Every structure is written in C-alpha cells, then in structure tokens.
Amino acid sequence: MELSAASKELGMVRNGNPESPAECDNSSDSDRLALVDPENIARFKAELLEFLDGLYTPDQPWDITVFEGYGRGMVATRDIAENELIFLDRPILLGPRVNNYDVIFCASCCRIQKKLTLCSGGCRLPVCSECDISAAPETPHTAECRVITSWEPKDQNRYCKTILYALTSIRGFLLDDLRRSIVLNMEAHPPRKDMTTEVERILKDQVFSNLSESGEDVQYLRKIVDVLNTNAFETSRMVQDEENNDHEIVLRGLYILGALMNHCCRPNIRYVFDSDLVMRCYASKPIPKGAQIFNNYSKTLWGTQHRIIHLCFSKHFLCGCDRCRDPTEMGTYLGALKCVRDSCPQGRMVSMNPMKIASVWQCDTCGLKMNNVKITKIQEIAGRMILNNAVKKDAAYIVEYLSDHVSKFLLPCNQFTVELKLQAILKIQDDAALELQVEKDKYCREILEILRKLDYGECYVKGVLCYELFKVLMAIARLKEETFPDEEALGYLRTAWTILGCSGNRPRDLVQLAQLHGFVKDV
Ligand SMILES: C[S@@+](CC[C@H](N)C(=O)[O-])C[C@H]1O[C@@H](n2cnc3c(N)ncnc32)[C@H](O)[C@@H]1O
C-alpha cells in the first residue's frame, strides 16, 4: 500500500480515537480470550515442549505468560546476560514466500537444476528428479502433491505460480495432530479487506476444479494463511546451481517460540537462523528477571511513521514504546525531514505527535509547521528516488549521489539516506579505491552511532556493520601499507563473530578471519 493512502486511512480513523490499538485489530475478542486462558496456555506450552524435543533444555530462561495489551508473550525467568542464548526453535511450517523469485527451484527441496520438470503427479509445481513422485514410492514431495491433486488442478501441463506461493499454507494439511493443535492455537488476524491472500488468488484464478469456496478445506487454508501472516518469519536457504553460483531462496517459516515474542521498536533480543534453519535467539542486552522478551517486527532503521503504518497494516496493532513516542526517536531523527525553508539550513521537521499519523509536523529551528499530507508526499518522493532508483546503482554512483544530491534534500540521519548508505557499505568491496573505502568507513561509524543512540545493544545490524568495518579497515591498511589489525579492528571482528558466527548466512570469510585472529579454534 502507498504511504499516502495508508497514512490517509490511518489518519482518518486515528482522528476519532487517537490512542486506541483497536482500530488496527480485526481479530475477535473470543479468540483472544481463549488464547490467554491459563489452562490453555499450560496445555499449549506442554505441546510446544513436546514439539521442541531435543531443542529445549530446562535451563532456558523463558516462560509464556500474559501481558496486558499484548496477549501472550515471553517472560525472562531469571536475569539473562547480554549475548546469552535464550532459546532454539525449529519451524513447524516452512516453504516458499509469496514473492517473485528470479530462479525456478524445486518446490520441495529448493534445489536449482537446469532439468527441473513439472511434477509428474499433476500438481503443477516444478520439482527435481529426486523429489518427483515417480522417483520412489514416497518422496519428500509425495504427501503435498497428494493434497494438491485432490483438489484437481486444471491445466496440469503448466507451471502454476499461484500454487507455489500457496505451498507453505498448503503444507498446513500435512501437520500431525500435535503440530496442528499448536498452530491452531496461534494468534491469527484475518486479512485486511484490501488484501489479496494466496487463498483468494487460488479462488479468483479458478486454479482447481474441486475446491469449494465454502468448503472445510478453504476454511482451514484461510486459517493457516492468517496464522502465517500474523506470525511467520522470513528466512532463507543458500542454494548453488549447477555452475556453482549461489542463489538465496527466500522462505517463510513459522517458528512458534519466535512468534510468541511481542514487538518493541527497541527489542532486547536478536536471532539468526543456522544452516539447518534452526532459529537461535540471543539477548542483545541484559534482560532482568520478570521483564518481557521483545522482538522487533519492523525494520530497525525505519522512522516512526513507517514503522507505525507497517505494524498497523500487517500486524494489526499500534506500538506505544518510548521510541515511538519520542519525536526525535532518541535523538536519531531517523524519520525527520529537512526544513523546506532555504533560510533554515539546519532545521529538522519532526512530527508534533508521532503516535498520531495525522499530526502536524514542525521545524525544530524556525518553527515552520506543515500538515501531514505534504510531509507524506515528500517522504514518498524521497523514498521512490532512493529505494527504487539509486539503490540499484553501483557503489561509486551511490556515494556520489549521496554527497551531491541526497544531502541537498534529506538529512544525513534520515532513514532513506541511511538505507542508501547501508547499500553502499554492502557494495563497496575489498578491491575498491581508497576514497570509496574511506566513505564506507564513515557510513559504518555513522550507523553504529545511530544504533548506540537507540540503545539497540548487540543486534544483528551491529554485527553486519562491525564485520564491514573490520573489512574496510583491512582494505585501507592494505592500500596505505600500514600494519593491521590494531585493537580497534580486532574489537569489531570479535563483535561480528559473536553476533553472526552461528548464522547460516554469515559472510563466507568470517570463520577464516575468526580462526586467523584466534577467536575460534574448530568450527
Ligand atoms: C507474533 S504474535 C505475538 C504473540 C501473541 N501476543 C500471542 O498471544 O500469540 C503478534 C501479535 O501479538 C500482538 N502484539 C505483538 N506486539 C504487540 C505490541 N507491542 N502491542 C500490542 N500488541 C502486540 C498483536 O496482536 C500481533 O499481531
């Protein structure tokens, strides 16, 4: 949804009832009450521990409890130290995302092969030779193929993207009783009226001859879609094609423990997925006993207006954390805009009431006021120029664009400027020229400073920035023929290793670097 349309809609409802989360929330009270019933929670937890067999140990410092205004949530059962592992979780459901993939992969095992064929069972999905149902009496794909073909796909000789995109939800039919009971006990917000889910697409495109809109299967499928949309995580698998090129296949996974964490824009955890797609959740800062364990459902470096709209439209609640309430966002000014008066070059326009989307904005230097519609338009134009155009260019272009153009219309701390700097950091490689390395060094430090102001602790983005900073310091030392590394650089590498070391998507040379500098013996 366009920002202006979303903010208009929110602005209108929020004028009536500016502080209530109810306007975002479309789930029924009876469903919510059932979820927070103490007996239900005890049974749910017992089932969850049975499902987590092998991943759960009694020394893990979490429990499930009810927090007013949040529903169920996760609580620290003792003081948790920074960087301590809180829990491990495996996906109860996993599959493709509703996404445009640039390669075709086996719907079952994600393998990329030149010779992928349509499944011979008639489910209209691409599969590899090992997953095709004819390869063995039961392949990993057989059960889901059976479910899909029971609905009698039309046009069986053609690949069907709509079925691929619904596959994660369709896998809901393969859950055993234990898993089904857990999944059906997750919070599930029905979709907004303007949203076309994968079920609606299947029905609209009339993909199947034997799937009735009013039947039980569609009802169940809709429930699974709602559970996934409320709770699923994005994860990914790195897959090599036959020429050894890496491709990242983006997936969505339903991780129940992960999903039990409520949201805060200043969370106290970070998580990574290891190479087996096990979620590893760590404390990003010390968490005292009794405190709520919070995840962040939004983007770390988005401004408040963007976070509010994203959370309200996709997760159906309004966050009221201290970051959301502070017009300066803890002094980071991530959402702030440059004052439009030429005579006020230092001015920063901020919302007078960030929790209210329709609020007037005001310059903190000259006092100029501007209504939300104009502010939203400026943000949309800036977002389009940066996220749709500049981001796709090469590193040298982005660096020049940042210094010659972006600095004229956006603040250096603005979320779009920061996003572009992040892209430049990732694009400036070890062999780039010294001027680019120097810019990369500067951008990394600027963004680390924003994270420090937000009190974000040992978060994932910090790990990425520390790794990139170590690499850039190494490149600069090489270009200047200086000795390397010093204590500062080693500190960055140590932090990067602590945060990213267990990730299945960690930078390829991180283990080598960590071994070389003595942080790790055997991996
Ligand atoms: C992934 S679930 C979290 C667990 C959920 N509370 C439960 O009882 O299953 C996400 C939902 O929890 C609620 N929630 C999460 N964070 C919240 C917050 N900061 N304020 C209000 N509700 C929140 C919203 O209903 C949201 O759609």
Ligand as a Chemical Component Dictionary entry (heavy atoms), coordinates in Angstrom:
data_LIG
# 
_chem_comp.id                   LIG 
_chem_comp.type                 NON-POLYMER 
_chem_comp.pdbx_formal_charge   0 
_chem_comp.three_letter_code    LIG 
# 
loop_
_chem_comp_atom.comp_id 
_chem_comp_atom.atom_id 
_chem_comp_atom.alt_atom_id 
_chem_comp_atom.type_symbol 
_chem_comp_atom.charge 
_chem_comp_atom.model_Cartn_x 
_chem_comp_atom.model_Cartn_y 
_chem_comp_atom.model_Cartn_z 
_chem_comp_atom.pdbx_ordinal 
LIG C1  C1  C 0  3.553  -12.866 16.615 1  
LIG S1  S1  S 1  2.170  -12.573 17.607 2  
LIG C2  C2  C 0  2.869  -12.389 19.219 3  
LIG C3  C3  C 0  2.257  -13.337 20.230 4  
LIG C4  C4  C 0  0.820  -13.028 20.564 5  
LIG N1  N1  N 0  0.778  -11.963 21.536 6  
LIG C5  C5  C 0  0.082  -14.261 21.046 7  
LIG O1  O1  O 0  -0.636 -14.169 22.053 8  
LIG O2  O2  O -1 0.171  -15.299 20.382 9  
LIG C6  C6  C 0  1.840  -10.957 17.049 10 
LIG C7  C7  C 0  0.602  -10.348 17.637 11 
LIG O3  O3  O 0  0.786  -10.048 19.030 12 
LIG C8  C8  C 0  0.230  -8.786  19.340 13 
LIG N2  N2  N 0  1.334  -7.843  19.660 14 
LIG C9  C9  C 0  2.653  -8.021  19.462 15 
LIG N3  N3  N 0  3.358  -6.966  19.872 16 
LIG C10 C10 C 0  2.477  -6.072  20.328 17 
LIG C11 C11 C 0  2.602  -4.755  20.866 18 
LIG N4  N4  N 0  3.774  -4.155  21.005 19 
LIG N5  N5  N 0  1.463  -4.131  21.245 20 
LIG C12 C12 C 0  0.237  -4.712  21.110 21 
LIG N6  N6  N 0  0.070  -5.965  20.585 22 
LIG C13 C13 C 0  1.165  -6.632  20.207 23 
LIG C14 C14 C 0  -0.503 -8.319  18.082 24 
LIG O4  O4  O 0  -1.816 -8.786  18.119 25 
LIG C15 C15 C 0  0.276  -9.022  16.993 26 
LIG O5  O5  O 0  -0.451 -9.179  15.796 27 
# 
loop_
_chem_comp_bond.comp_id 
_chem_comp_bond.atom_id_1 
_chem_comp_bond.atom_id_2 
_chem_comp_bond.value_order 
_chem_comp_bond.pdbx_ordinal 
LIG C1  S1  SING 1  
LIG S1  C2  SING 2  
LIG S1  C6  SING 3  
LIG C2  C3  SING 4  
LIG C3  C4  SING 5  
LIG C4  N1  SING 6  
LIG C4  C5  SING 7  
LIG C5  O1  DOUB 8  
LIG C5  O2  SING 9  
LIG C6  C7  SING 10 
LIG C7  O3  SING 11 
LIG C7  C15 SING 12 
LIG O3  C8  SING 13 
LIG C8  N2  SING 14 
LIG C8  C14 SING 15 
LIG N2  C9  SING 16 
LIG N2  C13 SING 17 
LIG C9  N3  DOUB 18 
LIG N3  C10 SING 19 
LIG C10 C11 SING 20 
LIG C10 C13 DOUB 21 
LIG C11 N4  SING 22 
LIG C11 N5  DOUB 23 
LIG N5  C12 SING 24 
LIG C12 N6  DOUB 25 
LIG N6  C13 SING 26 
LIG C14 O4  SING 27 
LIG C14 C15 SING 28 
LIG C15 O5  SING 29 
# 
